Amino acid sequence: EEKHSQEDYETMMTDSADKRTTDSKALEEKMSAKAAMEADLLAHGEAHKGATSELMATEKYIASLHAECDWLVQEFRTR
């Protein structure tokens, strides 16, 4: 029975080593994927900031056009 227990122990240790190897590879892959996603997030964040700035500039331009148009209409009415 001791021999059988020893074989079971050795099998368990081999299986554990294989599982640690598999888990280690999976962890490396997940860490790599996480790093790639963080880089993408940073790039998208920068693109969002740029698009937001452009949108604000466009809205400011539209507001100035609207004010100019209001002024022109008001001046036309006074004549």
Backbone as JSON, one array per atom type, in Angstrom:
{
  "sequence": "EEKHSQEDYETMMTDSADKRTTDSKALEEKMSAKAAMEADLLAHGEAHKGATSELMATEKYIASLHAECDWLVQEFRTR",
  "N": [[0.82, -1.19, 0.0], [2.01, 1.19, 0.65], [3.68, 1.59, -1.51], [1.83, 2.05, -3.51], [0.74, 4.43, -2.55], [2.95, 6.08, -2.76], [3.28, 6.16, -5.53], [0.9, 7.44, -6.21], [1.4, 9.89, -4.99], [3.63, 10.8, -6.46], [2.45, 11.0, -9.0], [0.57, 12.96, -8.45], [2.29, 15.11, -7.87], [3.56, 15.45, -10.35], [1.37, 16.1, -11.94], [0.68, 18.48, -10.65], [2.92, 20.06, -11.19], [2.69, 20.26, -13.97], [0.28, 21.64, -14.1], [1.01, 24.04, -12.84], [2.8, 25.02, -14.74], [1.11, 25.35, -16.95], [-0.69, 27.21, -15.85], [1.06, 29.33, -15.4], [1.8, 30.04, -18.02], [-0.7, 30.82, -18.96], [-1.16, 33.01, -17.32], [0.9, 34.74, -18.15], [0.04, 35.23, -20.78], [-2.39, 36.53, -20.27], [-1.47, 38.79, -18.91], [-0.03, 40.01, -20.92], [-2.08, 40.53, -22.75], [-3.54, 42.3, -21.19], [-1.75, 44.45, -20.97], [-1.66, 45.26, -23.64], [-4.31, 46.06, -23.98], [-4.41, 48.17, -22.17], [-2.66, 49.95, -23.41], [-4.11, 50.44, -25.74], [-6.34, 51.67, -24.58], [-5.18, 54.0, -23.56], [-4.39, 55.22, -25.97], [-6.91, 55.59, -27.18], [-7.99, 57.3, -25.32], [-6.43, 59.59, -25.67], [-7.13, 60.2, -28.31], [-9.81, 60.75, -27.91], [-9.64, 63.05, -26.34], [-8.55, 64.82, -28.21], [-10.6, 64.84, -30.15], [-12.64, 65.92, -28.63], [-11.64, 68.47, -28.08], [-11.61, 69.5, -30.69], [-14.34, 69.41, -31.25], [-15.29, 71.27, -29.37], [-14.08, 73.61, -30.36], [-15.35, 73.79, -32.83], [-18.01, 74.14, -32.02], [-17.75, 76.61, -30.77], [-17.1, 78.2, -32.96], [-19.47, 77.94, -34.44], [-21.21, 79.21, -32.68], [-20.18, 81.82, -32.81], [-20.75, 82.42, -35.49], [-23.51, 82.31, -35.4], [-24.05, 84.47, -33.67], [-23.07, 86.56, -35.26], [-24.81, 86.38, -37.42], [-27.23, 86.97, -36.13], [-26.68, 89.61, -35.49], [-26.5, 90.74, -38.06], [-29.14, 90.34, -38.98], [-30.52, 91.89, -37.13], [-29.47, 94.45, -37.73], [-30.4, 94.66, -40.34], [-33.14, 94.85, -39.93], [-33.33, 97.29, -38.63], [-32.88, 99.12, -40.62]],
  "CA": [[0.0, 0.0, 0.0], [2.92, 2.33, 0.67], [4.15, 1.78, -2.88], [0.71, 2.66, -4.22], [0.65, 5.81, -2.06], [4.09, 6.79, -3.33], [2.95, 6.39, -6.94], [-0.13, 8.49, -6.23], [2.06, 11.16, -4.65], [4.45, 11.21, -7.61], [1.52, 11.41, -10.04], [0.02, 14.25, -8.04], [3.34, 16.11, -8.01], [3.74, 15.67, -11.78], [0.19, 16.84, -12.38], [0.78, 19.82, -10.09], [3.95, 20.78, -11.95], [2.1, 20.56, -15.27], [-0.73, 22.68, -13.9], [1.72, 25.3, -12.59], [3.33, 25.46, -16.03], [-0.04, 25.83, -17.73], [-1.18, 28.44, -15.21], [2.06, 30.37, -15.61], [1.66, 30.48, -19.41], [-1.97, 31.54, -19.06], [-0.98, 34.29, -16.65], [1.71, 35.56, -19.04], [-0.81, 35.64, -21.9], [-3.35, 37.51, -19.76], [-0.75, 40.02, -18.61], [0.28, 40.61, -22.22], [-3.33, 41.07, -23.28], [-3.89, 43.47, -20.37], [-0.86, 45.54, -21.36], [-2.1, 45.72, -24.95], [-5.56, 46.78, -23.79], [-4.11, 49.44, -21.52], [-2.09, 50.82, -24.44], [-5.24, 50.86, -26.59], [-7.14, 52.6, -23.79], [-4.46, 55.27, -23.54], [-4.48, 55.81, -27.31], [-8.28, 56.04, -27.38], [-8.18, 58.46, -24.45], [-5.81, 60.74, -26.34], [-7.97, 60.51, -29.47], [-11.03, 61.35, -27.38], [-9.31, 64.42, -25.95], [-8.4, 65.59, -29.45], [-11.92, 65.02, -30.76], [-13.4, 66.83, -27.76], [-11.13, 69.82, -28.34], [-12.08, 69.9, -32.01], [-15.77, 69.66, -31.11], [-15.47, 72.54, -28.66], [-13.71, 74.68, -31.28], [-16.42, 73.88, -33.83], [-19.18, 74.73, -31.37], [-17.44, 78.03, -30.56], [-17.21, 78.83, -34.28], [-20.9, 78.0, -34.76], [-21.8, 80.25, -31.83], [-19.8, 83.13, -33.34], [-21.53, 82.61, -36.72], [-24.88, 82.59, -34.99], [-24.07, 85.85, -33.17], [-22.9, 87.45, -36.42], [-26.07, 86.33, -38.17], [-28.19, 87.74, -35.34], [-26.33, 91.03, -35.64], [-26.89, 91.13, -39.42], [-30.6, 90.39, -39.03], [-30.92, 93.06, -36.35], [-29.13, 95.63, -38.51], [-31.3, 94.71, -41.49], [-34.45, 95.29, -39.44], [-33.29, 98.7, -38.28], [-32.83, 99.93, -41.85]],
  "C": [[0.87, 1.26, 0.0], [3.43, 2.64, -0.73], [3.06, 2.48, -3.7], [0.55, 4.14, -3.81], [1.77, 6.66, -2.65], [3.83, 7.11, -4.8], [1.89, 7.48, -7.08], [0.49, 9.86, -5.95], [2.87, 11.68, -5.83], [3.56, 11.67, -8.77], [0.94, 12.78, -9.72], [1.05, 15.36, -8.21], [3.58, 16.45, -9.49], [2.57, 16.49, -12.34], [0.24, 18.29, -11.88], [1.8, 20.67, -10.85], [3.41, 21.17, -13.33], [1.08, 21.68, -15.15], [-0.06, 24.03, -13.63], [2.27, 25.88, -13.89], [2.22, 26.05, -16.89], [-0.56, 27.14, -17.16], [-0.23, 29.61, -15.44], [1.97, 30.93, -17.04], [0.37, 31.28, -19.59], [-1.85, 32.93, -18.43], [-0.15, 35.24, -17.52], [0.87, 36.1, -20.21], [-1.81, 36.72, -21.45], [-2.68, 38.84, -19.45], [-0.4, 40.76, -19.91], [-0.96, 41.24, -22.83], [-3.74, 42.32, -22.5], [-3.04, 44.67, -20.76], [-1.29, 46.12, -22.71], [-3.39, 46.53, -24.82], [-5.34, 48.13, -23.11], [-3.5, 50.44, -22.5], [-3.18, 51.33, -25.37], [-6.1, 51.89, -25.86], [-6.48, 53.98, -23.75], [-4.56, 55.97, -24.89], [-5.89, 56.34, -27.57], [-8.58, 57.26, -26.5], [-7.61, 59.71, -25.08], [-6.65, 61.16, -27.55], [-9.26, 61.2, -29.02], [-10.78, 62.8, -26.97], [-9.19, 65.32, -27.18], [-9.74, 65.87, -30.1], [-12.76, 65.98, -29.93], [-12.95, 68.26, -27.97], [-11.63, 70.34, -29.68], [-13.58, 70.22, -31.97], [-16.03, 71.0, -30.42], [-15.14, 73.73, -29.56], [-14.8, 74.88, -32.34], [-17.66, 74.53, -33.24], [-18.96, 76.23, -31.12], [-17.57, 78.79, -31.88], [-18.68, 78.98, -34.68], [-21.57, 79.1, -33.94], [-21.44, 81.65, -32.36], [-20.54, 83.43, -34.64], [-22.97, 82.97, -36.39], [-25.0, 84.04, -34.48], [-23.94, 86.85, -34.31], [-24.18, 87.52, -37.24], [-27.14, 87.12, -37.44], [-27.95, 89.23, -35.5], [-26.77, 91.54, -37.02], [-28.4, 91.27, -39.55], [-31.1, 91.63, -38.29], [-30.62, 94.36, -37.12], [-30.04, 95.78, -39.73], [-32.66, 95.25, -41.07], [-34.45, 96.78, -39.12], [-33.26, 99.59, -39.5], [-34.16, 99.94, -42.43]]
}
